[in-house]
Amino acid sequence: MGRIILRLDRVMADRKMSLNELAEKVGVSNVNLSKMKTGKISAIRFSTLEAICEALECQPGDILEYSNEE
């Protein structure tokens, strides 16, 4: 079975945006955003994903990646 990999850290680095700056723009706590960044979440709200994409000026596919490798 495959899995979804979060590439939030890569997109943030490309945009030179800190965790604190993104958390402020998105309206999510640093702790929750940190969990997202490290891939330690099992779900994400579309509204949160939309806010992240707006703040980082990216597409959901830039942040989410599907891998069928174990």
N, C-alpha and C positions, 0 to 999 in steps of 0.2 A: 504494500500500500504506500502511496506517495505521501508527501507532506508539503505544507506551505512554509516557505522561508521568508522571513521579513528582512528586507534590505534597507531599512530605515537609516541605519548608521551610514551606509554608503552614500545615500542621497543627501543626508545632512552634511556629510563631509564635502561632497561635490558643491553644495550650496554655501559652504562655510558658515553653517548655522549651528549654534550651540543648543544643547538640550534645554537650557533655561529659556533661551529666546524662542524656541519652537513651542515649548510648554505654554509660554505667555501668549503667543499668537493663536494657539489652538484652544486654549482654555482647559488644558488637561494638567494634572499634577505631574511634577517631575518624576515621582515614583512610578506612576502608571506609564509615562512616556519611556522611562528607563526600561521597564519590563518589556515594552513593545520593541525597543531598540535591541534588546538582547534576545528577543524571540521567546520570552517566557510568558506568553499569553496564549489562550486557546480561542479567543474571539475578539472581534473589533466591531464597533458600531459603524455603520455606513456614515453617520454624521461626523464621527471622529476621523474616519478615513478621508472624507471630503474636506474637512478643515485642514488636515495635514497636507493633502495635495494642493490646496489653495495656498497655504503658507510656504510650501516648498516649490510651488509652480511646477508640479509634476503630475504624472498619470498614476493611477493605482498600480499598474503593471511595473512602474519603476520601483515600487516599494515591495510588492508581493511577487514571489517567484514560486513556481511549482516544481518540485523535484520528485521523481519516481525512484530515486536511488535510496537504498536502505542505509 
